[in-house]
Amino acid sequence: MPRLPIISGYDLIKILSKNFGFRPIRQKGSHITLTNDMVFITIPLHDELDKGTLNAILKDAGVKRKDFVDYL
């Protein structure tokens, strides 16, 4: 299994929007909620996401780690 990189919340939103069909629907403070009409995920807009947070977001979004790393 590939290792997860250190990535910012902004970059994660760009990757999920461009490659996996997610779109932002609202923002409250430093968190943005994305949807793909099947699931809702909330992404913190931090400079560096913890690996556990990134892993949980990918799991909730239904994105496999290998597919995510391929788009980096």
Chimera marker file (.cmm) of the C-alpha trace (Angstrom):
<marker_set name="trace">
<marker id="1" x="0.000" y="0.000" z="0.000" r="1" g="1" b="0" radius="0.5"/>
<marker id="2" x="1.495" y="3.401" z="-0.919" r="1" g="1" b="0" radius="0.5"/>
<marker id="3" x="2.297" y="5.882" z="1.806" r="1" g="1" b="0" radius="0.5"/>
<marker id="4" x="0.131" y="8.957" z="2.163" r="1" g="1" b="0" radius="0.5"/>
<marker id="5" x="1.870" y="12.262" z="1.462" r="1" g="1" b="0" radius="0.5"/>
<marker id="6" x="1.678" y="15.399" z="3.547" r="1" g="1" b="0" radius="0.5"/>
<marker id="7" x="-0.891" y="17.530" z="1.749" r="1" g="1" b="0" radius="0.5"/>
<marker id="8" x="-2.849" y="20.686" z="2.507" r="1" g="1" b="0" radius="0.5"/>
<marker id="9" x="-6.617" y="20.879" z="2.712" r="1" g="1" b="0" radius="0.5"/>
<marker id="10" x="-6.670" y="23.143" z="-0.357" r="1" g="1" b="0" radius="0.5"/>
<marker id="11" x="-4.737" y="20.609" z="-2.450" r="1" g="1" b="0" radius="0.5"/>
<marker id="12" x="-6.989" y="17.776" z="-1.274" r="1" g="1" b="0" radius="0.5"/>
<marker id="13" x="-10.070" y="19.724" z="-2.358" r="1" g="1" b="0" radius="0.5"/>
<marker id="14" x="-8.540" y="20.350" z="-5.786" r="1" g="1" b="0" radius="0.5"/>
<marker id="15" x="-7.741" y="16.651" z="-6.280" r="1" g="1" b="0" radius="0.5"/>
<marker id="16" x="-11.146" y="15.432" z="-5.108" r="1" g="1" b="0" radius="0.5"/>
<marker id="17" x="-12.965" y="18.018" z="-7.223" r="1" g="1" b="0" radius="0.5"/>
<marker id="18" x="-10.999" y="17.515" z="-10.411" r="1" g="1" b="0" radius="0.5"/>
<marker id="19" x="-10.543" y="13.738" z="-10.372" r="1" g="1" b="0" radius="0.5"/>
<marker id="20" x="-13.258" y="12.186" z="-8.220" r="1" g="1" b="0" radius="0.5"/>
<marker id="21" x="-16.379" y="14.263" z="-8.967" r="1" g="1" b="0" radius="0.5"/>
<marker id="22" x="-16.731" y="16.113" z="-5.661" r="1" g="1" b="0" radius="0.5"/>
<marker id="23" x="-17.918" y="19.715" z="-5.496" r="1" g="1" b="0" radius="0.5"/>
<marker id="24" x="-18.018" y="22.194" z="-2.617" r="1" g="1" b="0" radius="0.5"/>
<marker id="25" x="-21.447" y="22.979" z="-1.218" r="1" g="1" b="0" radius="0.5"/>
<marker id="26" x="-20.721" y="25.094" z="1.861" r="1" g="1" b="0" radius="0.5"/>
<marker id="27" x="-18.049" y="26.541" z="4.076" r="1" g="1" b="0" radius="0.5"/>
<marker id="28" x="-18.184" y="27.261" z="7.781" r="1" g="1" b="0" radius="0.5"/>
<marker id="29" x="-15.068" y="28.788" z="9.230" r="1" g="1" b="0" radius="0.5"/>
<marker id="30" x="-12.025" y="26.806" z="8.180" r="1" g="1" b="0" radius="0.5"/>
<marker id="31" x="-13.934" y="23.713" z="7.007" r="1" g="1" b="0" radius="0.5"/>
<marker id="32" x="-15.438" y="23.047" z="3.578" r="1" g="1" b="0" radius="0.5"/>
<marker id="33" x="-18.093" y="20.406" z="2.930" r="1" g="1" b="0" radius="0.5"/>
<marker id="34" x="-17.908" y="18.551" z="-0.388" r="1" g="1" b="0" radius="0.5"/>
<marker id="35" x="-20.377" y="16.177" z="-1.984" r="1" g="1" b="0" radius="0.5"/>
<marker id="36" x="-20.647" y="13.907" z="-4.990" r="1" g="1" b="0" radius="0.5"/>
<marker id="37" x="-24.439" y="13.455" z="-4.514" r="1" g="1" b="0" radius="0.5"/>
<marker id="38" x="-23.823" y="10.196" z="-2.625" r="1" g="1" b="0" radius="0.5"/>
<marker id="39" x="-21.654" y="11.178" z="0.356" r="1" g="1" b="0" radius="0.5"/>
<marker id="40" x="-20.764" y="14.356" z="2.212" r="1" g="1" b="0" radius="0.5"/>
<marker id="41" x="-17.227" y="14.927" z="3.490" r="1" g="1" b="0" radius="0.5"/>
<marker id="42" x="-15.809" y="17.803" z="5.499" r="1" g="1" b="0" radius="0.5"/>
<marker id="43" x="-12.254" y="18.930" z="4.865" r="1" g="1" b="0" radius="0.5"/>
<marker id="44" x="-10.327" y="21.245" z="7.201" r="1" g="1" b="0" radius="0.5"/>
<marker id="45" x="-8.423" y="24.008" z="5.433" r="1" g="1" b="0" radius="0.5"/>
<marker id="46" x="-5.137" y="23.431" z="7.234" r="1" g="1" b="0" radius="0.5"/>
<marker id="47" x="-1.676" y="23.801" z="5.724" r="1" g="1" b="0" radius="0.5"/>
<marker id="48" x="-0.861" y="20.177" z="6.561" r="1" g="1" b="0" radius="0.5"/>
<marker id="49" x="-3.408" y="17.442" z="7.194" r="1" g="1" b="0" radius="0.5"/>
<marker id="50" x="-2.470" y="14.689" z="9.621" r="1" g="1" b="0" radius="0.5"/>
<marker id="51" x="-2.114" y="11.297" z="7.971" r="1" g="1" b="0" radius="0.5"/>
<marker id="52" x="-4.926" y="9.896" z="10.107" r="1" g="1" b="0" radius="0.5"/>
<marker id="53" x="-7.232" y="12.742" z="9.077" r="1" g="1" b="0" radius="0.5"/>
<marker id="54" x="-6.356" y="12.295" z="5.412" r="1" g="1" b="0" radius="0.5"/>
<marker id="55" x="-6.890" y="8.538" z="5.658" r="1" g="1" b="0" radius="0.5"/>
<marker id="56" x="-10.305" y="9.033" z="7.312" r="1" g="1" b="0" radius="0.5"/>
<marker id="57" x="-11.381" y="11.559" z="4.651" r="1" g="1" b="0" radius="0.5"/>
<marker id="58" x="-10.379" y="9.204" z="1.837" r="1" g="1" b="0" radius="0.5"/>
<marker id="59" x="-12.186" y="6.313" z="3.519" r="1" g="1" b="0" radius="0.5"/>
<marker id="60" x="-15.366" y="8.385" z="3.970" r="1" g="1" b="0" radius="0.5"/>
<marker id="61" x="-15.153" y="9.560" z="0.354" r="1" g="1" b="0" radius="0.5"/>
<marker id="62" x="-14.761" y="6.004" z="-0.918" r="1" g="1" b="0" radius="0.5"/>
<marker id="63" x="-11.427" y="6.774" z="-2.600" r="1" g="1" b="0" radius="0.5"/>
<marker id="64" x="-8.759" y="4.085" z="-2.503" r="1" g="1" b="0" radius="0.5"/>
<marker id="65" x="-5.335" y="5.143" z="-1.317" r="1" g="1" b="0" radius="0.5"/>
<marker id="66" x="-3.633" y="3.900" z="-4.500" r="1" g="1" b="0" radius="0.5"/>
<marker id="67" x="-6.042" y="5.833" z="-6.740" r="1" g="1" b="0" radius="0.5"/>
<marker id="68" x="-5.457" y="8.988" z="-4.702" r="1" g="1" b="0" radius="0.5"/>
<marker id="69" x="-1.660" y="8.722" z="-4.845" r="1" g="1" b="0" radius="0.5"/>
<marker id="70" x="-1.818" y="8.194" z="-8.626" r="1" g="1" b="0" radius="0.5"/>
<marker id="71" x="-3.337" y="11.669" z="-9.048" r="1" g="1" b="0" radius="0.5"/>
<marker id="72" x="-0.593" y="13.488" z="-7.120" r="1" g="1" b="0" radius="0.5"/>
<link id1="1" id2="2" r="1" g="1" b="0" radius="0.2"/>
<link id1="2" id2="3" r="1" g="1" b="0" radius="0.2"/>
<link id1="3" id2="4" r="1" g="1" b="0" radius="0.2"/>
<link id1="4" id2="5" r="1" g="1" b="0" radius="0.2"/>
<link id1="5" id2="6" r="1" g="1" b="0" radius="0.2"/>
<link id1="6" id2="7" r="1" g="1" b="0" radius="0.2"/>
<link id1="7" id2="8" r="1" g="1" b="0" radius="0.2"/>
<link id1="8" id2="9" r="1" g="1" b="0" radius="0.2"/>
<link id1="9" id2="10" r="1" g="1" b="0" radius="0.2"/>
<link id1="10" id2="11" r="1" g="1" b="0" radius="0.2"/>
<link id1="11" id2="12" r="1" g="1" b="0" radius="0.2"/>
<link id1="12" id2="13" r="1" g="1" b="0" radius="0.2"/>
<link id1="13" id2="14" r="1" g="1" b="0" radius="0.2"/>
<link id1="14" id2="15" r="1" g="1" b="0" radius="0.2"/>
<link id1="15" id2="16" r="1" g="1" b="0" radius="0.2"/>
<link id1="16" id2="17" r="1" g="1" b="0" radius="0.2"/>
<link id1="17" id2="18" r="1" g="1" b="0" radius="0.2"/>
<link id1="18" id2="19" r="1" g="1" b="0" radius="0.2"/>
<link id1="19" id2="20" r="1" g="1" b="0" radius="0.2"/>
<link id1="20" id2="21" r="1" g="1" b="0" radius="0.2"/>
<link id1="21" id2="22" r="1" g="1" b="0" radius="0.2"/>
<link id1="22" id2="23" r="1" g="1" b="0" radius="0.2"/>
<link id1="23" id2="24" r="1" g="1" b="0" radius="0.2"/>
<link id1="24" id2="25" r="1" g="1" b="0" radius="0.2"/>
<link id1="25" id2="26" r="1" g="1" b="0" radius="0.2"/>
<link id1="26" id2="27" r="1" g="1" b="0" radius="0.2"/>
<link id1="27" id2="28" r="1" g="1" b="0" radius="0.2"/>
<link id1="28" id2="29" r="1" g="1" b="0" radius="0.2"/>
<link id1="29" id2="30" r="1" g="1" b="0" radius="0.2"/>
<link id1="30" id2="31" r="1" g="1" b="0" radius="0.2"/>
<link id1="31" id2="32" r="1" g="1" b="0" radius="0.2"/>
<link id1="32" id2="33" r="1" g="1" b="0" radius="0.2"/>
<link id1="33" id2="34" r="1" g="1" b="0" radius="0.2"/>
<link id1="34" id2="35" r="1" g="1" b="0" radius="0.2"/>
<link id1="35" id2="36" r="1" g="1" b="0" radius="0.2"/>
<link id1="36" id2="37" r="1" g="1" b="0" radius="0.2"/>
<link id1="37" id2="38" r="1" g="1" b="0" radius="0.2"/>
<link id1="38" id2="39" r="1" g="1" b="0" radius="0.2"/>
<link id1="39" id2="40" r="1" g="1" b="0" radius="0.2"/>
<link id1="40" id2="41" r="1" g="1" b="0" radius="0.2"/>
<link id1="41" id2="42" r="1" g="1" b="0" radius="0.2"/>
<link id1="42" id2="43" r="1" g="1" b="0" radius="0.2"/>
<link id1="43" id2="44" r="1" g="1" b="0" radius="0.2"/>
<link id1="44" id2="45" r="1" g="1" b="0" radius="0.2"/>
<link id1="45" id2="46" r="1" g="1" b="0" radius="0.2"/>
<link id1="46" id2="47" r="1" g="1" b="0" radius="0.2"/>
<link id1="47" id2="48" r="1" g="1" b="0" radius="0.2"/>
<link id1="48" id2="49" r="1" g="1" b="0" radius="0.2"/>
<link id1="49" id2="50" r="1" g="1" b="0" radius="0.2"/>
<link id1="50" id2="51" r="1" g="1" b="0" radius="0.2"/>
<link id1="51" id2="52" r="1" g="1" b="0" radius="0.2"/>
<link id1="52" id2="53" r="1" g="1" b="0" radius="0.2"/>
<link id1="53" id2="54" r="1" g="1" b="0" radius="0.2"/>
<link id1="54" id2="55" r="1" g="1" b="0" radius="0.2"/>
<link id1="55" id2="56" r="1" g="1" b="0" radius="0.2"/>
<link id1="56" id2="57" r="1" g="1" b="0" radius="0.2"/>
<link id1="57" id2="58" r="1" g="1" b="0" radius="0.2"/>
<link id1="58" id2="59" r="1" g="1" b="0" radius="0.2"/>
<link id1="59" id2="60" r="1" g="1" b="0" radius="0.2"/>
<link id1="60" id2="61" r="1" g="1" b="0" radius="0.2"/>
<link id1="61" id2="62" r="1" g="1" b="0" radius="0.2"/>
<link id1="62" id2="63" r="1" g="1" b="0" radius="0.2"/>
<link id1="63" id2="64" r="1" g="1" b="0" radius="0.2"/>
<link id1="64" id2="65" r="1" g="1" b="0" radius="0.2"/>
<link id1="65" id2="66" r="1" g="1" b="0" radius="0.2"/>
<link id1="66" id2="67" r="1" g="1" b="0" radius="0.2"/>
<link id1="67" id2="68" r="1" g="1" b="0" radius="0.2"/>
<link id1="68" id2="69" r="1" g="1" b="0" radius="0.2"/>
<link id1="69" id2="70" r="1" g="1" b="0" radius="0.2"/>
<link id1="70" id2="71" r="1" g="1" b="0" radius="0.2"/>
<link id1="71" id2="72" r="1" g="1" b="0" radius="0.2"/>
</marker_set>
